[in-house]
Amino acid sequence: MMRRCIAIVVVVGLLCWSGGAGVAWAYGTWTTLDVPGANETRAFGIHGENIVGEYSDAVTDHGFLYDGVNWTTLDFPGAYRTFAVAIDGDNIVGGYWDAPDRQHSFLYDGVNWTTLEYPGALTTWAIGIEGDNIVGEYYDNRGHGFLYDGVNWTTLDVPGSSRTVGSGIDGDNIAGSYWDAAGRHGFLYDGVNWTTLDYPGASRTAVYNIDGDNIVGEYSDAANRQHGFLFDGVNWITLDYPGTLENQAFDIDGDNIVGVYWWDVPISDPANVAHGFLYEVPEPTTLILLALGGLAVVRRKP
């Protein structure tokens, strides 16, 4: 469905405007996600109706689970900061900080909290989950990606990179980011081949998650402003909440994408706080009707 949707947007041309080497969607439903009473909210993961992320209040940072109606706070027992980063079914992964300010990762199944530590690592950060498989980053003398299947830990390093982060997994495919002398790049790894993913013309590209053929993340333009993106294997589409300054697209599940945006105000302005978003990709039928309407309007012009 997503491929058909993108193809219609690109071919028709009336439903998009220029976005550098890619296009930016003018249609679709954008919904702000703000935890009630929070100072800032960031939406990081989605699975079905459930969204996870992090919010800050006057005291600290907390994880959250939102089912479309109810907001549930997620705090690792005894931790002073908790981030919920990804969700698959009843399982949630993320990170927490203890009193000495050491970072740890967790797996939460709705009842039990389990700490996840890559053996011998200084820190571990669990970022993506599908079934029994978890991907993320661990740090010793540098950052390495990892795959954990519930028993075995496997290091993931893009050849020639100085740092690798695994952030999303779907079947045999793992997506993430790596750093080299030229900066930050996205990657796709199928278990054998490493493929670099760079948004055309961007100064840096970060890949966060994958669902089928579709990959989401962020890129920086010449002014060093961040934009969300969707890549379907062929087309690069910019995803920016209308009227905002910067965006990050963190996860995708079917036609739904979650992330973070900041309003278009000076970056130094204290009012420029983070808000979560849910973006619902329009159905192909909707795009066709919009396109036909646009064509009708064009034909009426003298």
C-alpha positions in Angstrom: 0.0 0.0 0.0 2.8 2.4 0.9 4.5 1.9 -2.5 1.3 2.6 -4.4 0.8 5.7 -2.3 4.2 7.0 -3.0 4.0 6.3 -6.7 0.8 8.2 -7.0 2.3 11.2 -5.3 5.4 11.2 -7.5 3.6 10.7 -10.8 0.7 13.1 -10.2 2.9 15.9 -9.0 -0.1 17.9 -7.9 0.0 16.5 -4.4 3.6 17.4 -3.6 6.0 20.3 -3.7 9.7 20.3 -4.3 11.8 19.1 -1.4 15.4 19.3 -2.8 16.1 15.9 -4.3 13.0 14.4 -2.8 9.4 15.5 -2.3 7.4 16.7 0.7 3.9 15.5 1.2 1.1 18.1 1.3 -1.6 15.6 2.3 -2.0 13.2 5.1 -3.1 13.6 8.7 -0.8 15.1 11.3 -1.7 14.7 15.0 0.2 16.3 17.9 1.0 13.9 20.8 1.6 15.7 24.1 1.4 13.9 27.4 -1.0 15.9 29.5 0.9 18.3 31.8 4.3 17.5 30.3 6.9 20.1 29.4 8.0 18.1 26.4 7.0 14.9 24.6 8.8 12.7 22.1 7.2 9.8 20.3 9.7 7.1 19.5 7.9 3.9 18.7 4.6 2.5 17.3 3.0 -0.9 17.0 -0.7 -1.0 16.1 -2.6 1.4 18.2 0.2 1.7 20.8 2.8 4.4 20.9 5.8 4.7 23.2 8.1 7.6 24.0 9.5 9.9 26.6 8.1 13.0 28.4 9.7 15.5 30.8 8.1 17.2 33.7 9.4 19.6 36.4 11.4 16.7 38.0 12.8 14.3 35.4 12.2 12.3 32.2 9.7 9.4 32.1 8.7 6.8 29.5 5.1 6.5 28.4 2.7 4.2 26.6 -0.3 5.7 24.8 -3.0 3.5 23.4 -5.0 6.2 21.7 -7.0 7.0 24.8 -4.9 6.4 27.9 -1.4 7.7 28.8 0.5 5.4 31.1 3.8 6.4 32.7 6.7 3.9 32.4 9.4 4.3 35.0 12.1 1.6 35.5 12.0 0.7 39.3 14.5 2.8 41.2 15.7 4.8 38.1 15.7 8.5 38.0 15.2 8.8 34.2 13.4 6.4 31.8 13.0 6.4 28.0 10.7 4.0 26.2 12.0 3.7 22.7 10.4 0.8 20.8 7.4 -1.5 21.1 6.4 -4.8 19.6 3.3 -6.4 21.0 3.5 -6.3 24.8 7.2 -5.8 24.8 8.9 -2.4 25.2 12.6 -1.6 25.1 14.4 1.5 26.1 16.9 3.0 28.5 17.2 4.1 32.1 19.7 5.9 34.3 20.6 4.9 37.9 21.7 7.1 40.7 25.4 7.2 39.7 24.1 8.4 36.3 25.0 5.2 34.5 23.0 4.3 31.4 21.3 0.9 31.1 18.8 -0.7 28.8 15.6 -2.6 29.6 13.0 -5.0 28.3 9.5 -4.6 29.8 6.8 -7.1 29.0 4.0 -5.3 30.8 4.8 -7.0 34.1 8.5 -7.6 34.4 11.4 -5.2 34.0 14.7 -6.8 32.7 18.0 -5.0 32.4 19.8 -5.6 29.2 23.6 -5.3 29.2 26.0 -6.3 26.3 28.6 -8.4 28.1 31.6 -6.3 29.1 30.2 -3.1 27.7 30.4 0.2 29.5 26.8 1.2 28.4 24.1 -0.5 26.4 21.2 1.2 24.6 18.3 -1.0 23.2 16.6 0.9 20.4 14.6 -1.5 18.2 12.6 -4.7 18.8 10.8 -7.3 16.7 9.7 -10.6 18.3 12.7 -12.0 20.3 15.2 -9.8 18.4 16.5 -6.5 19.8 18.9 -4.1 18.2 20.8 -1.1 19.5 24.2 0.2 20.5 26.8 -0.7 23.1 29.9 1.3 24.0 33.4 0.1 25.0 36.1 2.2 23.5 33.7 3.2 20.7 30.1 2.6 19.7 29.0 -0.7 18.1 25.7 -1.9 16.9 24.3 -5.1 18.2 21.7 -7.8 17.6 20.4 -9.7 20.7 18.1 -12.7 20.1 17.3 -13.4 23.8 20.4 -15.6 24.1 23.2 -14.5 21.8 24.7 -11.0 21.4 26.1 -10.2 18.0 28.2 -7.1 17.2 27.2 -5.1 14.1 29.9 -2.8 12.7 29.6 -1.3 9.2 32.9 -2.0 7.6 35.2 1.1 7.8 33.0 2.9 10.3 34.1 4.6 13.5 30.7 4.0 15.1 27.6 2.0 14.3 24.1 2.1 15.8 21.4 -0.5 15.0 18.0 1.2 15.5 15.4 -0.8 13.6 14.7 -4.4 12.6 12.2 -6.1 10.3 12.7 -9.8 9.5 16.2 -10.3 8.2 16.8 -6.6 7.7 18.4 -4.2 10.2 18.5 -0.4 9.7 20.5 2.2 11.5 23.3 4.7 11.2 27.1 4.8 11.0 29.8 7.4 11.1 33.0 7.7 9.0 35.3 10.5 8.0 32.6 12.1 5.9 30.0 12.2 8.7 26.8 10.3 9.5 25.0 8.0 7.1 22.1 5.6 7.2 22.5 1.9 6.5 20.5 -1.2 5.6 21.9 -4.6 6.5 20.3 -7.9 5.3 22.6 -10.2 7.1 25.2 -10.2 4.3 25.2 -6.9 2.5 25.6 -3.4 3.9 23.9 -0.7 1.9 24.5 3.0 2.6 21.5 5.3 2.7 22.0 9.0 2.2 19.2 11.4 1.6 20.2 13.2 -1.7 21.9 16.5 -1.1 21.8 16.2 2.7 24.7 17.0 4.9 23.9 14.0 7.2 21.4 11.2 7.3 20.1 9.2 10.3 18.0 6.1 9.8 15.8 5.1 12.7 13.4 2.3 11.7 12.1 0.0 9.0 8.8 -1.7 8.1 8.9 -3.8 4.9 10.3 -1.7 2.1 9.8 1.5 4.0 12.5 3.3 6.1 12.2 6.4 8.2 14.7 8.8 9.7 16.0 12.3 9.5 18.3 14.3 7.4 20.0 17.7 7.8 19.9 20.4 5.0 22.5 23.0 4.1 21.3 25.2 7.0 21.7 22.3 9.4 18.0 22.0 10.0 16.6 18.5 10.6 13.8 17.1 8.5 12.0 13.7 8.8 11.9 11.4 5.8 10.4 8.3 4.4 12.3 6.2 1.9 10.5 3.3 0.1 13.6 1.9 -1.6 13.2 4.3 -4.6 11.7 7.6 -3.5 12.9 9.9 -0.8 10.0 11.9 0.8 10.4 14.7 3.3 8.1 14.5 6.3 7.7 17.9 8.1 4.8 18.7 10.3 3.4 21.9 8.6 4.8 25.2 9.9 7.5 23.6 12.0 11.2 24.3 12.2 12.7 20.8 12.6 11.4 17.2 12.5 12.5 13.7 13.2 10.7 10.6 12.0 11.4 7.7 14.4 9.2 4.7 13.6 6.8 3.4 11.1 4.1 0.7 11.3 2.0 0.3 8.1 0.7 3.7 7.2 1.5 5.3 10.5 4.6 7.2 11.4 5.6 8.7 14.7 8.3 11.3 15.6 9.1 14.7 17.0 8.7 18.3 15.8 9.7 21.8 17.0 7.7 24.9 16.0 9.2 27.4 13.6 10.6 29.9 16.2 14.2 30.8 16.9 16.1 27.8 18.2 17.2 29.8 21.3 13.6 30.5 22.2 12.6 28.6 25.4 9.2 28.2 23.9 10.7 25.9 21.2 9.9 22.7 23.0 9.6 19.2 21.5 6.2 17.7 20.6 5.4 14.2 19.5 3.5 13.5 16.3 1.5 10.8 14.6 1.4 11.0 10.8 -1.2 8.9 8.9 -0.3 8.4 5.3 -3.3 9.1 3.0 -5.0 6.1 1.3 -4.4 5.8 -2.5 -8.1 6.5 -3.2 -7.9 9.8 -1.3 -4.8 10.8 -3.3 -6.5 9.9 -6.6 -9.6 12.0 -5.8 -7.3 15.0 -4.8 -5.4 14.6 -8.0 -8.5 14.5 -10.1 -9.8 17.6 -8.3 -6.5 19.3 -9.0 -6.6 18.4 -12.7 -10.2 19.7 -12.9 -9.1 23.0 -11.5 -6.2 23.3 -13.9 -8.5 22.6 -16.9 -10.8 25.5 -15.9 -8.0 28.0 -16.0 -8.0 30.1 -19.3 
